[in-house]
Amino acid sequence: MKYRVVAFDLDGTLLNSQGEILPSSIEAIKAVREKGVKVVLVTGRHHTAVKPYYHQLQLDTPIICCNGTYIYDVASDSTPIANPFSWQQARKVIEVAEQLGIHLLMYTRNQMTFTEFNPHMRKFSEWVARCPQAVRPDLRQLSSFYEPLAAGEAIWKFVISHPDRTLMESAVAQLPSDQFSCEWSWIDRVDVANNGNSKGGRLLDLLQSWNIDPQQVIAFGDNHNDISMLTAVGLGVAMGNAEEDVKSQAKLVTSDNDQNGIQQILEKYI
């Protein structure tokens, strides 16, 4: 099989435990691109939080963001395919979070917004401050999550988080599955998007626009929100640090994200 596209999740996959791309992965990605293979980042992140890595890798492809909520074209700063929340859906998530006292991060068209710091936000804001100004993510503290709604902003995604998993499960239970897509992106975090959005589904849309068979694609991932992507392509590869149910859905399992597993797979199959 001749593989024409490689798709990467970021956190826990292309990024190591220090939030960096391994030199071996950078070298391997450069090598496959020189062979004409397209490299696509498929992530739960907002596009502004992808740009530092996108520019580091010198990519020229669209980014699939917020677990498939939208495709972001970097060159034109446009979203050719997007499925944001309705105003009513966004209000529902805010109300559930306020009712249960759960921390909320809201992704608008161009910003990641929050109302109060928690340990995760403090760590994230420190990373943002270290990014070069030209590619620094746009993180903004609001007095109210209703500000962007009142301004008619597009709302891509919410991240709800709390150390009490029972409380998190209660929040998810209050968000009807026919309206919301809720995917655990970490042990204490759930990504909430519009129903029907998934990494795998949006990757298939992008492949169709390129007229590329999904069987000609390698995808790497580590978490539950990557399963739709791993199962949609010809070669789904789970990282060694992935949970067992993610590994069981992949065709291959490589070493963890602190080792050279990505390089080994790319050298073997491309």
Helices and strands as residue ranges (DSSP letters): E 5-8, I 10-14, H 23-34, E 38-41, G 47-49, H 51-57, E 63-65, G 66-68, E 70-73, E 78-82, H 87-100, E 103-108, E 112-114, H 119-130, G 133-135, E 139-141, H 146-150, E 155-161, H 165-173, E 180-186, E 189-194, H 199-210, G 214-216, E 217-221, G 224-226, H 227-230, E 235-238, H 244-247, E 252-253, H 261-269
